[in-house]
Amino acid sequence: MQKYEKYLKIPHKIKKICIFALNFIKNVMYQLIKEVHSLSAYIVLVVLFLSTTNAFIGYFTKKETYQLKDLRLNLFALIFAHIQLLLGLLLYVLTPLLASWQEGKMVMKTSLLRLLLLEHPLIMITAVVLITIGWSKHKKQDTPRAKFAKIALFYGIAFVLVLSRLPWKLWWGLI
């Protein structure tokens, strides 16, 4: 930017106002996405729990039909998980904590930073990949029991992974 300043000739006060406005917008956007990501996590947990439970019930009771409600519930879990992943990736790029990576081993030594910057994102990506694989594999099955089995297996593992790496202490305000 400095090499172009002589051509732009922007007054110092206007430059300060522009920088302030950009920082303000970035902070507001970060806070908004953070709140939406936190609130939509509840929706993902509920839908994923319902979908997994429905699949286990369908598998163990040997339901003879795979109904439209089963398909929709599994599809909603897939869609909400992907939306949550996109919000999380956007939040990861915007977070001020990202600068902690430049400080060397600090991220790996601090459990909260390690959870927020490494474990949570990687496990959530893995969980969404498992949900996607489960959805794809269930579509290729011929019998309802096989469909329920694929959803129960992949969505179930994904659900356990999600529960294992949620920042519970931040949710409950313990930090």
N, C-alpha and C positions, 0 to 999 in steps of 0.2 A: 504494500500500500504506500510505503514511503516514497518509492521511486516515481509514483504517479501523482503525489501531492502537489508538485509544482504545476502540473497541468490542470488539476481539479480546482485548486484555489478555494477550498471550502473554509469559511470562517471557523475559528476555533470553537465558538459557542454552539454553532450548528452541529459540528462534529461531536461535541459532548452530548448534545441532545439526542442525536442519532444512536450513539453508543448506549446511552441510558435506555432509550426506547427498545433497542434490540435485546439488551439484557433483561429488561422488564418482560418482554414478550416471551423470551426463552424461559424465564422463571415461572411465569404464569402457565405456559404450556406444560412445563415439567410437572408442576403441582397438579394440574388438571389431569394429565395422563396418569400420574401416580394414584390419584383418587379413583379414577375410573378402573385402573388395573386392580386396585385393592378391592373395590366393590364387586367387580365382575368375577373375582376369584370365588366369591361365595356362590354365584350362579354356576360356575364351572364345577365346583365341588358337589353341589346338589344334583346337577344333571348327570355328572359322571357317576355319582353314588347310585342314583336311580337306575341308570342304564346298566351298571354292573350288577346291581341287585336283581333287576329284571332278567338279565341274562342267566344268572345263577339259578333263579327260580325256574326259568324256562328249561334250563338244562336238567336240573335235578328232579323236576316234576314230569319230565319227558313230554312237554307240551307238543302237541301234534301239528300245531299251526304257528307259523311265524307271521304275525299280523302286522298291519300297517302301523299300529301304535308302537310296536317293537322297533320297526324300521325308523320311525320318526324320532323316537327317544335316542336311539343310537346315533342317528344323524345329527341331532341337536347337540349331543355330547361332542361329536367330532367338530362341528362348526364353532361352538363356544370355546373349545380348547384351542382351536387355531386362531380365533380372534384374540384370546387371552395371550397366546404366544406372540402375536404381532404387537400387541400393546406392550408386552414385556420387553421385546427386542427394542422397540422405540424408546421405552423408558431407560433401558440399559445404555443406549447411545447418549441420551440426554442427561443422565445422572452426574452430579458433581463428584460422586465417589469414584468415577472412572479414572480420575487423576491419581488415585491411590496406586494404580499399577506402575506409575513412573517412579514410585518410591521404593522399588526393589521388593524385598521380602516382607514388607509390612502387611500386604494382603494375606499372605499365607500364615503369618504369625497371629493375626487378629481374627478370632473365630467369627465375629459378626461380619467383617468385611469379606472373609472367605466364603461365608454363606451367601451373602448378597451378590458378590461379584463373580463367583466361580461355581459353587455347588448348586445353588438355586437355578441359575440359567441352564446349566448343563443337564441337570436332572429333568427340568421342565421340557427342554427340547427332546430329550429321550422319551419322556412320557407322551408327548404329542406324536412322536414318530411311532411309538407302540400303538397308540389309538388309531393312527392312520393305517398301519399294517393290519390291525384287527378289523377295521372297516373293510379294507380291500379283500382280506381273506374270507370274511364272512359272506361277502357277495358271491364268492365262487362255490359256496357249499350248496349241496342239493337238498339236504334234509334240514328241518327246523332245529333238531337237536344239535347238528353240526354247526349251524349258524350261531345258536346260543353259546356253544362251547367256545368258538373263536372269539366272540365278543367278551364272554366271561374271562377268558384267559388274558387277552391283550388289554382290555379295558381295566380288568382287575389289577394286573401288574402296574399299569399306568397310574391307577388310583392310589395304590400303596406308595409308589414313587413320589407322587404329588404330595401326599400326606407327610412323607418323610423329610421333605426339604422346604416346606413352607416356613417362613419366618414367624413362627408362632409368638415369640416374645415381642416382636414389633406389633403384631395384631392385637395382643392383649395388653399392650402398653407396659410391659415389664422392663423395658429398656428406656 
